């Protein structure tokens, strides 16, 4: 079962990844998992999964807005 601590760690990892950290690590199912910008979608899916298990967050997670110049 997911914990709020796991969710907070995953959200923080996503924040670091979005703001320029090239690699982040998250404990997942008893293993350390490494995420990079190339597999950012996997981290977002993991966060959605945790939110669903905890009954928090939105079911239809919106993607960040993009700026077109």
C-alpha positions as CSV (number, residue, x, y, z in Angstrom):
1,X,0.0,0.0,0.0
2,X,1.2,3.5,-0.9
3,X,2.1,6.0,1.8
4,X,1.9,9.8,1.8
5,X,5.7,9.9,2.2
6,X,6.2,7.9,-1.0
7,X,3.9,10.3,-2.8
8,X,5.7,13.3,-1.5
9,X,9.1,11.8,-2.5
10,X,7.9,11.1,-6.0
11,X,6.4,14.6,-6.4
12,X,9.7,16.1,-5.2
13,X,11.6,13.9,-7.6
14,X,9.4,15.1,-10.5
15,X,9.9,18.7,-9.4
16,X,13.7,18.2,-9.5
17,X,13.6,16.5,-12.9
18,X,11.4,19.3,-14.3
19,X,13.7,22.0,-12.9
20,X,16.9,20.6,-14.4
21,X,18.1,17.7,-12.3
22,X,19.3,15.2,-14.9
23,X,18.6,12.1,-12.8
24,X,16.4,11.5,-9.7
25,X,16.1,8.3,-7.6
26,X,12.9,7.1,-5.9
27,X,12.3,4.1,-3.7
28,X,9.6,2.0,-5.4
29,X,8.5,-1.5,-4.4
30,X,11.5,-1.9,-2.2
31,X,14.0,-1.0,-5.0
32,X,15.7,2.2,-5.9
33,X,14.5,3.3,-9.3
34,X,16.3,6.0,-11.3
35,X,14.4,8.4,-13.6
36,X,15.8,10.7,-16.3
37,X,14.1,13.2,-18.6
38,X,13.7,10.3,-21.1
39,X,11.4,8.4,-18.8
40,X,9.7,11.3,-17.0
41,X,6.3,9.9,-18.1
42,X,7.0,6.8,-16.1
43,X,7.5,8.9,-13.0
44,X,4.3,10.8,-13.7
45,X,2.5,7.5,-14.0
46,X,3.9,6.3,-10.7
47,X,2.7,9.5,-9.0
48,X,-0.8,9.0,-10.5
49,X,-0.7,5.4,-9.3
50,X,0.2,6.5,-5.7
51,X,-2.5,9.2,-5.8
52,X,-5.1,6.6,-6.8
53,X,-4.1,4.3,-4.0
54,X,-4.2,7.1,-1.5
55,X,-7.4,8.6,-2.9
56,X,-5.7,12.0,-3.4
57,X,-5.0,14.2,-6.4
58,X,-7.0,14.3,-9.6
59,X,-8.0,11.2,-11.5
60,X,-7.4,13.1,-14.8
61,X,-4.0,14.5,-14.3
62,X,-3.4,17.4,-16.6
63,X,-0.1,17.9,-18.4
64,X,1.9,21.0,-17.7
65,X,1.0,23.9,-20.1
66,X,3.5,24.6,-22.8
67,X,4.6,28.0,-24.0
68,X,4.6,28.6,-27.7
69,X,6.6,31.5,-28.8
